[in-house]
Amino acid sequence: MRVLVTGGTGFVGGHTVAALVGAGHHVRLLVRRPQQVPVTLDPLGAEVTDVVVGDVLDDASVAAALEGMDAVVHAAAVYTSDPRRREDVARTNVGATRIVLGRAVARGLDPVVHVSSTAALVRRGGSGPDLPLGDMTTTYARSKVESEVVARDLQGKGHPVVCVYPGGVLGPHDPYHGDQGELIRWLLRGVFPVWPRGGLHYVDVRDVAAVVLALLEPGRGPRRYVVPGHHLTGTQLYGTLSRVAGRRLPHVELPGRLLAPPLRALDEVVARLPARLRYPAESEGVEMIARDTRMDDRPGRVELGIEPLPLEDSLRDTARWLVGSGRLRPARAPALG
């Protein structure tokens, strides 16, 4: 198939592009900075020469990039809880979804894959087979909920929009050093000793790519899939990471109601600091974990035949990449050799 990928120079997008290219699909990228394409794709062994320079928030750019395509994978989004990027998150995530998905269904592309997030589904009372929308009102989660409303409206009209929901994404080769990789780096440094009580759905970036690849089949109509993964508590995360690293990583789990107020105050302090200064703990993450929403990922396992990579493999590969890229001293993970 001829597939347009937005966000193809990002973490999830890059791995997705590599999977599509490896399966023989022709991939076109819509990017703002073409010089980033080899930076992201070369470590993954993928090459894409069909590159359109433009912006997902520009209707004309999107229309030009969709010309001659069979399908689209919309993976472009601002994925962060950094309080300094609130405006960017709200504007980009919803606006790009409206433009890309709207243009794609108007052209009759099939499928139209929307890479969403379990942040759109996190809610009190748990999830379920129908994947009800979440109840969080923080900036990133709200942007993903509102993007989902756009996608589900198109699904309700019968358009072949397929929603894919990764959780917290682990794995190697994150070109922008995003939130989850940075979190693992701080955990391995031993300077992140407190974790909120509850749990969160974590996935491997390569499993996200595998799900998207499995969905590139026309004629199946609107569908929704949580990427198969692992529901992790702090004890499970720290325990597994300790085994991977070969050193103890002690921590304390506290109720979210105790952690959220001081972190909200920290959010406001961070919002006034330079971008290079950041401690990867925000009140939004605490609220997500405290809800302890268990995601129903059975359709991805049963219908698509995708079993998640073992958690130890995901964390080991993440840690090994952090060391190899110079972002973590080898002494912090001696078991990696």
N, C-alpha and C positions, 0 to 999 in steps of 0.2 A: 504494500500500500504506500501511497504518497502521504506522509504525515507531517503536519506542521506541529512543532513543539514550541510553546512559549515557556520562558523560564529555563531554557535548556542549558544555560551556563551556571545554574545553581546546583545545590547538593542533590536534591531529588531529581531535578530535571536532567542533570548531567548523567547520572546513573541510568535514568530512563532512556536517554538518547543512546547510550552505549548498548543497552539491551535491544533497542529497536534496530540499530544498525547491525548488530550481531545476528539478528534474525532475518536480515535481508530487506528490511523496509527502507524506502527512500525517505530521508529526514530533511526537512527544511527548518531552519531556526529563525525566529524573530528576536533580535537582540538590539540593545542600545549600544553596546560596545563590542564590536566584532573581534577586537584584540583579545577578549576574554575567552573566546571559543577554544583555542588550543590549550590555554591554561587549564581549563576545566576538563576537556576531553582527552588530551594526550595521556595523562596518567591512567585513564580508563581504556586506552587502546582503541579509541574511536576517532573517526575523522568525518567531518561534515563540511562540504564545500558550498552547499546551497544555503546561503545566509542572507536574510533580508534585514537591513538596518532600519530600526523603527522603535516605536514605543507601544506597549499594550494598552496605554490610555489614549492613544491616537487612533481614531476610527479609520482614517485613510491608511495608516500603516498596517493595521490588522487586515483590512480588506485586500490590500496588495499581497500580503503574505499568504492569505487563504486561496489566492488564485491558483487553480489547477490541483488543489489538494483533495484527497479522498476522506481524510480524517484529521482530527486535531487533538492534541494533548495539551490542555491548559494547565501548566504547572507554575506559571509566574505568580508570585505572591511575595509580600514582605512578611517573613516568618520571624518574629521576634516579640518578646515582651518588654523590650527596652523602652522605658517611658519617654525617652527623647524622640522616639519615632512614631508616636501615637498618630499624628496627623498623616504621615506617610502611609502607615498601616491602614487606617480607615479609608483613605482616598484610593489607594492602589488596589487593595484586595477586592473591594466591591465593584469599583469602576471597571477594572480589567475583566472581571468575570462577566459583567453585563455586556461589555463590548465583544469580547472574544466568543462567548457562547452564543450571543444573539446573532452575530455575523455568521457563525458556523452553521447554525440551524437554518438560517435564511438561505444559505447556499446549498443546503441539502447534504452536508457532510454526515457520515455515519461510520463509526461512532464519534461522538463529541465527548471526550473524556475530561472530566473536571477533577483535578487533584485537589481535594478539599483537606479536611483535618478532623480528627476526633475532637478537637476543640469546639467544633460546631455541634457536637453531640453530648458534651459533658453536662451532666445535670444531676440534681438530687433525685433519688428514687430509682436510679439505674436506667440503663438503656434497654433495648429489646429488638426483636427481629425487624420491626418497622423503622428502627433507628430514628426515634423522635429527636427534634431539635433541642439543643441545650438551653440552659437557663442563665448562663453567665452574662454579665453586662460589661466586663472589662474590654479594653480596646481590641486586642487581637481576637479574642473569642467572639466578640460581637461582630467583627468584620467577617469572620468565617460563617457565623450564623446568617448574616445578611446575604452573603454570597450564596449560601445554600438555598435561601429563599428564591433567589434568581434562578438557580439551577432546577429546583423542584417545580417552580412555575412552568418552566419549559418541559420538564418531564410530564407534568400534569396535562400538557397539551399534546402529548404523544411523541415528542421529539426524542431522538435516540441519545439523550444525554446520560452518561454513566458517571456516577459520583464515586470517588475513591477516597477513603479516609485513613491516612497514616496517623500514627500516634506520635510520641516523641521519637525522633528518627536517629538511630545509631548507625555507625559504620565508618569506613575510611574515606579519604579523599573528599573532604568538604572544602571547596575552594574559597568560601567566604568565612570559614571558621565560625559557624553558626552556634546557636544557643546550646544544643545538646552536646556537641563536641566540646565546647568550652566548659560545660558543666562537668563532663567526665574528667577533663583536665584538672579542674579545681578539686574534684573529689580525690583524684590520684595524688595531688599535691598535699592532701591532708588538711586543707584549710576551709573545708566546708563540712563541719561536724554536726550540723543540725538538719533534720529532715522532717517535713510535716507528716503527721499520721494520716494514712490513707494509701491510695494507689493510683497508678496511671498506666495507660496502655503504651507500651514501647514496641517499636518495630525496627527491622533492619532496612536500610536504604535499598539494598539489593532485592528484598522482598517487595518493596513498593514498586520497583521497576518490573519485577516479574508479574505482579498483578496487572499493571498497565499493559504490558505486552500481551497477556492472556485475553485482555478485553478488546484487542484490535480485530474485531470480527463484526462485519456489518450485518444488519438485519435482526439484531437481538433486542432492539428497543431500549427503553430507559431501565436502568438498573442501579443498585447501590451496593458497595462492598467495603467493609472495614478490612484494612490490610491485616492479615494474620500476624499475631505478635504475642506479647507476654504482658500480663497485668502485674506490675511490680510495686511492692511496698519498699520502703526504705531499707528494711532488713534484707530483703532479697537482692536489691541493687548493690548495697554496700558489701554484702556477703559474697556475691558473685564476683564483683570487681576486686575484692581482696584476694580471692583465689587466683584470678587472672594475673594480678600484679605481683603476687607472692609476698604481700606485706599486709599487716593489719590496718584497717581503715575504720577506727572506732567512730561511732556516731550516736546521737540521741534523737529519738523521735518525739515530737511534741505536737499537741493538738493544733490544728490550723487556726483556731480562734485566738491562740496565744501568739502565733507567728505573724498573722496577717496585719495587725495594727502597726507594729514597728516596721514591717516591710513596706507598708503604704507610705509611711513617713520617709523611708529610705528611697522609695520611688521618686518622691518630690525632690530629694537632695540630688539624686543621680540625674534627674531631668535638667539640672543646672550645671552639670559637670561636662568637661570635654569628652568627646566620643571614645577616646582611648582609655578612659577610666571607667571600669565597670566591675562590679561584683555580681556574678550571675545568679542573683536571687531577687525575684520580684513577687509582689503580692498576687499577681495573676496566676503564677505557677502554684503557689500555695493553695489558692482557691480550687484549682483544678484537681490537685492531689487530694485535698480534703473531701471532695465530693465522692471519690472512690468509685467512679462510674465504671462498671464492667461492660466492655464492648462485645457485641455478638459478632465474632469474626468467622462463624461456621460457614456461611455461604462462600467465602473466599477459600476455605479449606476444602469444602465438599464440591462446589460447582467448578472452581478453577483448579483444584488439585494442588494448592500451594500450602505447604507446611512451613512455618517460620523457621529460619535458621536458629540454631541453639543460642540462647542468650550469651553463654560464655564465648561463643565464636564472635558474636557481634561486638561484645565489649573488648575481647582480645584484639580484634582487628582495628577497633577504634583506638585503643591504647597504643598498639604498634605503629599506627599511622601518626599519632601525636608525637611519639618519640622520633620516628623517622623524618618527620617534617620539622623537627627542632623545637616544637612547642612544649615538650615535656622532657625533663632530664631522665636518662635511662635508670638512674638510681630509684626513681619513683615507681618503677615497675620492673624489679629485678628478675622476676620469673620469665620475662620476655627474652632474656639473654642479652 
